[in-house]
Amino acid sequence: MLNVGDKAPDITLDTDSGEPLKLSSLKGQKVVLYFYPKADTPGCTVEACEFRDLSPKFKKKNAVIVGLSPDTVKSQAKFKGKFDLPFTLLADADRAAAEAYGVWQEKNMYGKKVMGIVRSTFLIGEDGRIEKIWSKVKAQGHADEVLAAL
């Protein structure tokens, strides 16, 4: 399990445009790395649209928003286009990043135990260290919470 103060795992994943992105390439900026279960589902759409609507305020605070789910590049691109998301979405189809951040966990869904993403957000400082962690996030209002923490 990761803690505040830990160095953020340096993941490299394909973006919604199919280009690889190495997390450490964003050093020098604050990074809001948010994990969501599935593109274009109700809760994930609410969360993404709230980050979209507040993205100018995040930019003013030198913060980059990056969304990540176990979807494919194609699904991420479709989700980004459909909701006009102005930030990068990463495709973690093999769940390596979700596992590195400890958010791939057993969940109880309709009485069945399944493995999946626990909606979580990591605020990573300019130095690449974790400054704040939100776990088991409620989608609605979360972007405001993250902005307030900046």
C-alpha positions as CSV (number, residue, x, y, z in Angstrom):
1,M,0.0,0.0,0.0
2,L,1.3,3.5,-0.9
3,N,1.5,6.3,1.6
4,V,1.8,10.0,1.6
5,G,5.5,10.9,1.1
6,D,6.2,7.7,-1.0
7,K,7.7,8.1,-4.4
8,A,4.9,7.6,-6.9
9,P,5.4,4.5,-9.0
10,D,6.7,5.6,-12.4
11,I,4.3,3.9,-14.8
12,T,4.4,4.1,-18.6
13,L,1.1,3.5,-20.4
14,D,-0.5,4.3,-23.7
15,T,-2.6,7.5,-23.8
16,D,-6.0,7.9,-25.4
17,S,-4.1,8.8,-28.6
18,G,-2.0,5.7,-28.5
19,E,1.2,7.4,-27.6
20,P,3.1,6.2,-24.5
21,L,3.3,8.5,-21.5
22,K,5.8,8.0,-18.7
23,L,4.5,9.5,-15.5
24,S,8.0,10.9,-14.6
25,S,7.9,13.0,-17.7
26,L,5.4,15.2,-15.9
27,K,7.9,16.0,-13.1
28,G,7.9,19.7,-12.2
29,Q,4.1,19.9,-12.2
30,K,1.5,18.6,-9.7
31,V,-0.2,15.5,-11.1
32,V,-3.8,14.5,-10.2
33,L,-3.8,10.8,-11.1
34,Y,-7.3,9.5,-10.8
35,F,-8.3,5.8,-11.2
36,Y,-11.8,5.0,-12.4
37,P,-13.4,1.6,-13.0
38,K,-14.8,1.9,-16.5
39,A,-15.0,4.6,-19.2
40,D,-18.4,5.9,-20.1
41,T,-20.3,4.5,-17.1
42,P,-22.5,6.8,-14.9
43,G,-20.1,7.4,-12.0
44,C,-17.0,7.6,-14.1
45,T,-18.7,10.1,-16.5
46,V,-19.7,12.3,-13.5
47,E,-16.2,12.3,-12.2
48,A,-14.6,13.0,-15.6
49,C,-17.0,15.8,-16.4
50,E,-16.4,17.5,-13.0
51,F,-12.6,17.3,-13.7
52,R,-13.2,18.7,-17.2
53,D,-15.3,21.6,-15.9
54,L,-12.7,22.5,-13.3
55,S,-9.6,21.9,-15.5
56,P,-8.9,25.6,-16.0
57,K,-8.6,26.1,-12.3
58,F,-6.3,23.0,-12.0
59,K,-4.1,24.5,-14.8
60,K,-3.8,27.8,-12.8
61,K,-2.4,25.7,-9.9
62,N,0.2,24.1,-12.2
63,A,-1.6,20.7,-11.9
64,V,-2.1,18.2,-14.7
65,I,-5.1,15.9,-14.6
66,V,-4.6,12.3,-15.8
67,G,-7.4,9.7,-15.7
68,L,-6.6,6.0,-15.8
69,S,-8.8,2.9,-16.1
70,P,-8.4,-0.7,-17.4
71,D,-10.1,0.2,-20.7
72,T,-8.4,0.0,-24.1
73,V,-6.9,2.9,-25.9
74,K,-9.9,2.9,-28.3
75,S,-12.4,3.0,-25.4
76,Q,-10.5,5.8,-23.7
77,A,-10.4,7.8,-27.0
78,K,-14.1,7.4,-27.5
79,F,-14.8,8.4,-23.9
80,K,-12.6,11.5,-24.2
81,G,-14.2,12.6,-27.5
82,K,-17.8,12.0,-26.3
83,F,-17.4,14.2,-23.3
84,D,-14.8,16.6,-24.7
85,L,-12.3,15.8,-21.9
86,P,-9.3,18.2,-22.1
87,F,-6.9,15.9,-20.2
88,T,-5.1,12.7,-20.9
89,L,-6.7,9.3,-20.3
90,L,-4.4,6.3,-19.8
91,A,-5.2,2.7,-20.9
92,D,-4.2,0.2,-18.2
93,A,-5.6,-2.9,-19.9
94,D,-3.2,-5.3,-18.1
95,R,-3.9,-3.5,-14.8
96,A,-0.2,-3.2,-14.0
97,A,-0.5,0.5,-13.0
98,A,-3.7,-0.2,-10.9
99,E,-1.7,-3.0,-9.1
100,A,1.3,-0.8,-8.6
101,Y,-0.9,1.9,-6.9
102,G,-2.8,-0.7,-4.9
103,V,-6.2,0.1,-6.4
104,W,-6.9,-3.2,-8.1
105,Q,-8.8,-4.9,-5.3
106,E,-11.6,-7.3,-4.4
107,K,-15.0,-5.5,-4.5
108,N,-18.5,-6.6,-3.6
109,M,-20.7,-6.0,-6.5
110,Y,-24.4,-7.0,-6.2
111,G,-23.5,-9.6,-3.6
112,K,-20.7,-11.1,-5.7
113,K,-17.0,-10.7,-5.0
114,V,-15.1,-9.4,-8.1
115,M,-11.8,-7.8,-8.8
116,G,-11.8,-4.2,-10.0
117,I,-10.6,-0.7,-9.6
118,V,-11.4,1.0,-6.3
119,R,-12.0,4.6,-7.4
120,S,-9.0,6.5,-6.0
121,T,-7.0,9.6,-6.6
122,F,-3.4,10.4,-6.0
123,L,-2.0,13.9,-5.8
124,I,1.6,13.8,-6.8
125,G,3.9,16.7,-6.1
126,E,6.4,18.4,-8.5
127,D,9.1,16.2,-7.0
128,G,7.3,12.9,-7.9
129,R,6.2,12.1,-4.3
130,I,2.6,11.4,-3.2
131,E,1.1,14.4,-1.4
132,K,-2.4,13.1,-0.8
133,I,-4.4,10.0,-1.4
134,W,-8.2,9.7,-1.7
135,S,-9.5,6.1,-1.6
136,K,-13.0,4.7,-2.2
137,V,-14.0,8.1,-3.7
138,K,-17.5,9.2,-4.3
139,A,-17.6,10.5,-7.9
140,Q,-19.8,13.5,-7.4
141,G,-18.0,16.5,-5.8
142,H,-14.6,14.7,-5.8
143,A,-12.9,17.1,-8.3
144,D,-13.8,20.0,-6.0
145,E,-12.2,18.2,-3.0
146,V,-9.0,17.6,-5.0
147,L,-8.9,21.3,-6.2
148,A,-9.4,22.4,-2.6
149,A,-6.4,20.3,-1.5
150,L,-4.2,22.1,-4.1
